[in-house]
Amino acid sequence: MTAVTLVVLAIIVVFLLILVGSSVRIVQPCQRGLVEQLGKYKETDDPGLHLRVPFVQAMRLVDMREQVV
């Protein structure tokens, strides 16, 4: 393999790792995840590990604990 091929392969691997890393979301037990698809509400996720489509779906974490004033 030539040096150019190795550099291109390394760039592709780094891009895929970033893509996979940004698609995994973890919702803690005291939270709920509000999923938006292209800016519009889609669903509410319960605690656990969730996969999202990067750049198409976004998740906002909402804390469900009571606030004491």
Backbone as XML, in Angstrom:
<?xml version="1.0"?>
<chain id="A" units="angstrom">
  <residue number="1" name="MET">
    <atom name="N" x="0.831" y="-1.182" z="0.000"/>
    <atom name="CA" x="0.000" y="0.000" z="0.000"/>
    <atom name="C" x="0.878" y="1.249" z="0.000"/>
  </residue>
  <residue number="2" name="THR">
    <atom name="N" x="0.439" y="2.211" z="-0.722"/>
    <atom name="CA" x="1.202" y="3.448" z="-0.783"/>
    <atom name="C" x="0.812" y="4.358" z="0.373"/>
  </residue>
  <residue number="3" name="ALA">
    <atom name="N" x="1.587" y="5.388" z="0.563"/>
    <atom name="CA" x="1.343" y="6.328" z="1.650"/>
    <atom name="C" x="0.022" y="7.074" z="1.446"/>
  </residue>
  <residue number="4" name="VAL">
    <atom name="N" x="-0.308" y="7.390" z="0.211"/>
    <atom name="CA" x="-1.556" y="8.104" z="-0.082"/>
    <atom name="C" x="-2.758" y="7.231" z="0.280"/>
  </residue>
  <residue number="5" name="THR">
    <atom name="N" x="-2.680" y="5.953" z="-0.038"/>
    <atom name="CA" x="-3.768" y="5.036" z="0.280"/>
    <atom name="C" x="-3.958" y="4.917" z="1.781"/>
  </residue>
  <residue number="6" name="LEU">
    <atom name="N" x="-2.869" y="4.863" z="2.531"/>
    <atom name="CA" x="-2.952" y="4.771" z="3.986"/>
    <atom name="C" x="-3.561" y="6.034" z="4.597"/>
  </residue>
  <residue number="7" name="VAL">
    <atom name="N" x="-3.208" y="7.185" z="4.062"/>
    <atom name="CA" x="-3.754" y="8.442" z="4.573"/>
    <atom name="C" x="-5.257" y="8.515" z="4.299"/>
  </residue>
  <residue number="8" name="VAL">
    <atom name="N" x="-5.678" y="8.153" z="3.109"/>
    <atom name="CA" x="-7.095" y="8.171" z="2.759"/>
    <atom name="C" x="-7.858" y="7.181" z="3.629"/>
  </residue>
  <residue number="9" name="LEU">
    <atom name="N" x="-7.311" y="6.004" z="3.841"/>
    <atom name="CA" x="-7.942" y="4.992" z="4.684"/>
    <atom name="C" x="-8.055" y="5.476" z="6.132"/>
  </residue>
  <residue number="10" name="ALA">
    <atom name="N" x="-7.029" y="6.144" z="6.632"/>
    <atom name="CA" x="-7.057" y="6.678" z="7.994"/>
    <atom name="C" x="-8.120" y="7.761" z="8.133"/>
  </residue>
  <residue number="11" name="ILE">
    <atom name="N" x="-8.262" y="8.614" z="7.137"/>
    <atom name="CA" x="-9.276" y="9.669" z="7.165"/>
    <atom name="C" x="-10.678" y="9.068" z="7.168"/>
  </residue>
  <residue number="12" name="ILE">
    <atom name="N" x="-10.894" y="8.031" z="6.374"/>
    <atom name="CA" x="-12.200" y="7.375" z="6.330"/>
    <atom name="C" x="-12.526" y="6.721" z="7.670"/>
  </residue>
  <residue number="13" name="VAL">
    <atom name="N" x="-11.546" y="6.070" z="8.285"/>
    <atom name="CA" x="-11.755" y="5.416" z="9.579"/>
    <atom name="C" x="-12.079" y="6.443" z="10.656"/>
  </residue>
  <residue number="14" name="VAL">
    <atom name="N" x="-11.366" y="7.556" z="10.677"/>
    <atom name="CA" x="-11.629" y="8.606" z="11.664"/>
    <atom name="C" x="-13.027" y="9.186" z="11.461"/>
  </residue>
  <residue number="15" name="PHE">
    <atom name="N" x="-13.418" y="9.415" z="10.222"/>
    <atom name="CA" x="-14.752" y="9.935" z="9.929"/>
    <atom name="C" x="-15.840" y="8.964" z="10.402"/>
  </residue>
  <residue number="16" name="LEU">
    <atom name="N" x="-15.659" y="7.671" z="10.168"/>
    <atom name="CA" x="-16.639" y="6.676" z="10.600"/>
    <atom name="C" x="-16.718" y="6.585" z="12.123"/>
  </residue>
  <residue number="17" name="LEU">
    <atom name="N" x="-15.592" y="6.702" z="12.810"/>
    <atom name="CA" x="-15.601" y="6.682" z="14.272"/>
    <atom name="C" x="-16.340" y="7.887" z="14.844"/>
  </residue>
  <residue number="18" name="ILE">
    <atom name="N" x="-16.140" y="9.045" z="14.249"/>
    <atom name="CA" x="-16.850" y="10.249" z="14.693"/>
    <atom name="C" x="-18.346" y="10.102" z="14.428"/>
  </residue>
  <residue number="19" name="LEU">
    <atom name="N" x="-18.723" y="9.541" z="13.289"/>
    <atom name="CA" x="-20.124" y="9.348" z="12.941"/>
    <atom name="C" x="-20.804" y="8.394" z="13.914"/>
  </residue>
  <residue number="20" name="VAL">
    <atom name="N" x="-20.165" y="7.275" z="14.232"/>
    <atom name="CA" x="-20.737" y="6.306" z="15.174"/>
    <atom name="C" x="-20.789" y="6.903" z="16.582"/>
  </residue>
  <residue number="21" name="GLY">
    <atom name="N" x="-19.748" y="7.611" z="16.976"/>
    <atom name="CA" x="-19.723" y="8.221" z="18.304"/>
    <atom name="C" x="-20.796" y="9.268" z="18.505"/>
  </residue>
  <residue number="22" name="SER">
    <atom name="N" x="-21.146" y="9.987" z="17.455"/>
    <atom name="CA" x="-22.169" y="11.021" z="17.590"/>
    <atom name="C" x="-23.583" y="10.462" z="17.466"/>
  </residue>
  <residue number="23" name="SER">
    <atom name="N" x="-23.737" y="9.209" z="17.070"/>
    <atom name="CA" x="-25.076" y="8.633" z="16.939"/>
    <atom name="C" x="-25.531" y="7.906" z="18.194"/>
  </residue>
  <residue number="24" name="VAL">
    <atom name="N" x="-24.634" y="7.627" z="19.127"/>
    <atom name="CA" x="-24.990" y="6.922" z="20.355"/>
    <atom name="C" x="-25.285" y="7.933" z="21.452"/>
  </residue>
  <residue number="25" name="ARG">
    <atom name="N" x="-26.453" y="7.797" z="22.086"/>
    <atom name="CA" x="-26.841" y="8.682" z="23.181"/>
    <atom name="C" x="-27.250" y="7.835" z="24.381"/>
  </residue>
  <residue number="26" name="ILE">
    <atom name="N" x="-26.855" y="8.263" z="25.572"/>
    <atom name="CA" x="-27.205" y="7.573" z="26.800"/>
    <atom name="C" x="-28.121" y="8.479" z="27.619"/>
  </residue>
  <residue number="27" name="VAL">
    <atom name="N" x="-29.288" y="7.938" z="27.991"/>
    <atom name="CA" x="-30.243" y="8.663" z="28.819"/>
    <atom name="C" x="-30.163" y="8.060" z="30.218"/>
  </residue>
  <residue number="28" name="GLN">
    <atom name="N" x="-29.879" y="8.887" z="31.207"/>
    <atom name="CA" x="-29.752" y="8.446" z="32.595"/>
    <atom name="C" x="-31.138" y="8.154" z="33.191"/>
  </residue>
  <residue number="29" name="PRO">
    <atom name="N" x="-31.189" y="7.377" z="34.305"/>
    <atom name="CA" x="-32.486" y="7.031" z="34.911"/>
    <atom name="C" x="-33.324" y="8.226" z="35.360"/>
  </residue>
  <residue number="30" name="CYS">
    <atom name="N" x="-32.702" y="9.337" z="35.703"/>
    <atom name="CA" x="-33.461" y="10.507" z="36.151"/>
    <atom name="C" x="-33.811" y="11.445" z="34.992"/>
  </residue>
  <residue number="31" name="GLN">
    <atom name="N" x="-33.577" y="11.018" z="33.768"/>
    <atom name="CA" x="-33.807" y="11.871" z="32.605"/>
    <atom name="C" x="-34.757" y="11.207" z="31.614"/>
  </residue>
  <residue number="32" name="ARG">
    <atom name="N" x="-35.255" y="12.003" z="30.693"/>
    <atom name="CA" x="-35.985" y="11.525" z="29.521"/>
    <atom name="C" x="-35.382" y="12.244" z="28.318"/>
  </residue>
  <residue number="33" name="GLY">
    <atom name="N" x="-35.393" y="11.587" z="27.178"/>
    <atom name="CA" x="-34.840" y="12.184" z="25.969"/>
    <atom name="C" x="-35.932" y="12.587" z="25.001"/>
  </residue>
  <residue number="34" name="LEU">
    <atom name="N" x="-35.989" y="13.864" z="24.656"/>
    <atom name="CA" x="-36.939" y="14.340" z="23.661"/>
    <atom name="C" x="-36.253" y="14.306" z="22.299"/>
  </residue>
  <residue number="35" name="VAL">
    <atom name="N" x="-36.801" y="13.520" z="21.394"/>
    <atom name="CA" x="-36.194" y="13.323" z="20.081"/>
    <atom name="C" x="-36.870" y="14.243" z="19.072"/>
  </residue>
  <residue number="36" name="GLU">
    <atom name="N" x="-36.056" y="14.998" z="18.362"/>
    <atom name="CA" x="-36.532" y="15.857" z="17.287"/>
    <atom name="C" x="-35.953" y="15.357" z="15.974"/>
  </residue>
  <residue number="37" name="GLN">
    <atom name="N" x="-36.800" y="15.253" z="14.983"/>
    <atom name="CA" x="-36.341" y="14.861" z="13.655"/>
    <atom name="C" x="-36.561" y="16.032" z="12.715"/>
  </residue>
  <residue number="38" name="LEU">
    <atom name="N" x="-35.468" y="16.585" z="12.224"/>
    <atom name="CA" x="-35.479" y="17.770" z="11.368"/>
    <atom name="C" x="-36.205" y="18.934" z="12.047"/>
  </residue>
  <residue number="39" name="GLY">
    <atom name="N" x="-36.007" y="19.061" z="13.382"/>
    <atom name="CA" x="-36.549" y="20.175" z="14.132"/>
    <atom name="C" x="-37.955" y="19.996" z="14.652"/>
  </residue>
  <residue number="40" name="LYS">
    <atom name="N" x="-38.589" y="18.870" z="14.357"/>
    <atom name="CA" x="-39.956" y="18.633" z="14.805"/>
    <atom name="C" x="-39.971" y="17.479" z="15.799"/>
  </residue>
  <residue number="41" name="TYR">
    <atom name="N" x="-40.782" y="17.614" z="16.862"/>
    <atom name="CA" x="-40.862" y="16.571" z="17.886"/>
    <atom name="C" x="-41.278" y="15.249" z="17.254"/>
  </residue>
  <residue number="42" name="LYS">
    <atom name="N" x="-40.563" y="14.167" z="17.647"/>
    <atom name="CA" x="-40.892" y="12.840" z="17.128"/>
    <atom name="C" x="-41.338" y="11.894" z="18.230"/>
  </residue>
  <residue number="43" name="GLU">
    <atom name="N" x="-40.540" y="11.767" z="19.322"/>
    <atom name="CA" x="-40.875" y="10.832" z="20.386"/>
    <atom name="C" x="-40.108" y="11.174" z="21.657"/>
  </residue>
  <residue number="44" name="THR">
    <atom name="N" x="-40.478" y="10.502" z="22.737"/>
    <atom name="CA" x="-39.786" y="10.634" z="24.007"/>
    <atom name="C" x="-39.126" y="9.294" z="24.324"/>
  </residue>
  <residue number="45" name="ASP">
    <atom name="N" x="-37.824" y="9.324" z="24.600"/>
    <atom name="CA" x="-37.089" y="8.100" z="24.903"/>
    <atom name="C" x="-36.943" y="7.917" z="26.400"/>
  </residue>
  <residue number="46" name="ASP">
    <atom name="N" x="-37.091" y="6.675" z="26.847"/>
    <atom name="CA" x="-36.885" y="6.304" z="28.237"/>
    <atom name="C" x="-35.398" y="6.117" z="28.505"/>
  </residue>
  <residue number="47" name="PRO">
    <atom name="N" x="-35.014" y="5.944" z="29.781"/>
    <atom name="CA" x="-33.597" y="5.751" z="30.105"/>
    <atom name="C" x="-32.997" y="4.533" z="29.400"/>
  </residue>
  <residue number="48" name="GLY">
    <atom name="N" x="-31.726" y="4.660" z="29.047"/>
    <atom name="CA" x="-31.013" y="3.572" z="28.391"/>
    <atom name="C" x="-30.147" y="4.077" z="27.245"/>
  </residue>
  <residue number="49" name="LEU">
    <atom name="N" x="-29.654" y="3.138" z="26.458"/>
    <atom name="CA" x="-28.792" y="3.428" z="25.314"/>
    <atom name="C" x="-29.648" y="3.549" z="24.062"/>
  </residue>
  <residue number="50" name="HIS">
    <atom name="N" x="-29.440" y="4.623" z="23.296"/>
    <atom name="CA" x="-30.249" y="4.873" z="22.104"/>
    <atom name="C" x="-29.344" y="5.261" z="20.939"/>
  </residue>
  <residue number="51" name="LEU">
    <atom name="N" x="-29.745" y="4.850" z="19.739"/>
    <atom name="CA" x="-29.032" y="5.217" z="18.517"/>
    <atom name="C" x="-29.865" y="6.242" z="17.756"/>
  </residue>
  <residue number="52" name="ARG">
    <atom name="N" x="-29.229" y="7.300" z="17.318"/>
    <atom name="CA" x="-29.872" y="8.368" z="16.563"/>
    <atom name="C" x="-29.136" y="8.568" z="15.248"/>
  </residue>
  <residue number="53" name="VAL">
    <atom name="N" x="-29.844" y="9.063" z="14.249"/>
    <atom name="CA" x="-29.237" y="9.392" z="12.966"/>
    <atom name="C" x="-28.611" y="10.774" z="13.094"/>
  </residue>
  <residue number="54" name="PRO">
    <atom name="N" x="-27.276" y="10.873" z="13.029"/>
    <atom name="CA" x="-26.638" y="12.189" z="13.201"/>
    <atom name="C" x="-27.074" y="13.171" z="12.110"/>
  </residue>
  <residue number="55" name="PHE">
    <atom name="N" x="-27.188" y="14.428" z="12.484"/>
    <atom name="CA" x="-27.536" y="15.545" z="11.607"/>
    <atom name="C" x="-28.993" y="15.518" z="11.158"/>
  </residue>
  <residue number="56" name="VAL">
    <atom name="N" x="-29.742" y="14.444" z="11.427"/>
    <atom name="CA" x="-31.164" y="14.374" z="11.080"/>
    <atom name="C" x="-32.001" y="14.374" z="12.348"/>
  </residue>
  <residue number="57" name="GLN">
    <atom name="N" x="-31.569" y="13.606" z="13.350"/>
    <atom name="CA" x="-32.284" y="13.524" z="14.621"/>
    <atom name="C" x="-31.435" y="14.132" z="15.727"/>
  </residue>
  <residue number="58" name="ALA">
    <atom name="N" x="-32.087" y="14.867" z="16.601"/>
    <atom name="CA" x="-31.419" y="15.459" z="17.758"/>
    <atom name="C" x="-32.156" y="15.020" z="19.009"/>
  </residue>
  <residue number="59" name="MET">
    <atom name="N" x="-31.415" y="14.903" z="20.110"/>
    <atom name="CA" x="-32.036" y="14.529" z="21.374"/>
    <atom name="C" x="-31.711" y="15.572" z="22.422"/>
  </residue>
  <residue number="60" name="ARG">
    <atom name="N" x="-32.750" y="16.040" z="23.109"/>
    <atom name="CA" x="-32.577" y="16.957" z="24.233"/>
    <atom name="C" x="-32.875" y="16.186" z="25.503"/>
  </residue>
  <residue number="61" name="LEU">
    <atom name="N" x="-31.967" y="16.238" z="26.453"/>
    <atom name="CA" x="-32.152" y="15.546" z="27.714"/>
    <atom name="C" x="-32.897" y="16.454" z="28.685"/>
  </residue>
  <residue number="62" name="VAL">
    <atom name="N" x="-33.954" y="15.920" z="29.298"/>
    <atom name="CA" x="-34.770" y="16.669" z="30.243"/>
    <atom name="C" x="-34.640" y="15.995" z="31.601"/>
  </residue>
  <residue number="63" name="ASP">
    <atom name="N" x="-34.296" y="16.785" z="32.626"/>
    <atom name="CA" x="-34.165" y="16.272" z="33.990"/>
    <atom name="C" x="-35.552" y="16.162" z="34.606"/>
  </residue>
  <residue number="64" name="MET">
    <atom name="N" x="-35.906" y="14.978" z="35.103"/>
    <atom name="CA" x="-37.239" y="14.722" z="35.635"/>
    <atom name="C" x="-37.310" y="14.783" z="37.159"/>
  </residue>
  <residue number="65" name="ARG">
    <atom name="N" x="-36.215" y="15.163" z="37.817"/>
    <atom name="CA" x="-36.211" y="15.256" z="39.282"/>
    <atom name="C" x="-36.993" y="16.476" z="39.738"/>
  </residue>
  <residue number="66" name="GLU">
    <atom name="N" x="-37.574" y="16.368" z="40.940"/>
    <atom name="CA" x="-38.305" y="17.494" z="41.500"/>
    <atom name="C" x="-37.340" y="18.582" z="41.953"/>
  </residue>
  <residue number="67" name="GLN">
    <atom name="N" x="-37.721" y="19.811" z="41.709"/>
    <atom name="CA" x="-36.940" y="20.954" z="42.149"/>
    <atom name="C" x="-37.540" y="21.488" z="43.451"/>
  </residue>
  <residue number="68" name="VAL">
    <atom name="N" x="-36.732" y="21.561" z="44.504"/>
    <atom name="CA" x="-37.197" y="22.078" z="45.783"/>
    <atom name="C" x="-36.774" y="23.540" z="45.887"/>
  </residue>
  <residue number="69" name="VAL">
    <atom name="N" x="-37.731" y="24.386" z="46.178"/>
    <atom name="CA" x="-37.454" y="25.815" z="46.260"/>
    <atom name="C" x="-37.281" y="26.238" z="47.694"/>
  </residue>
</chain>
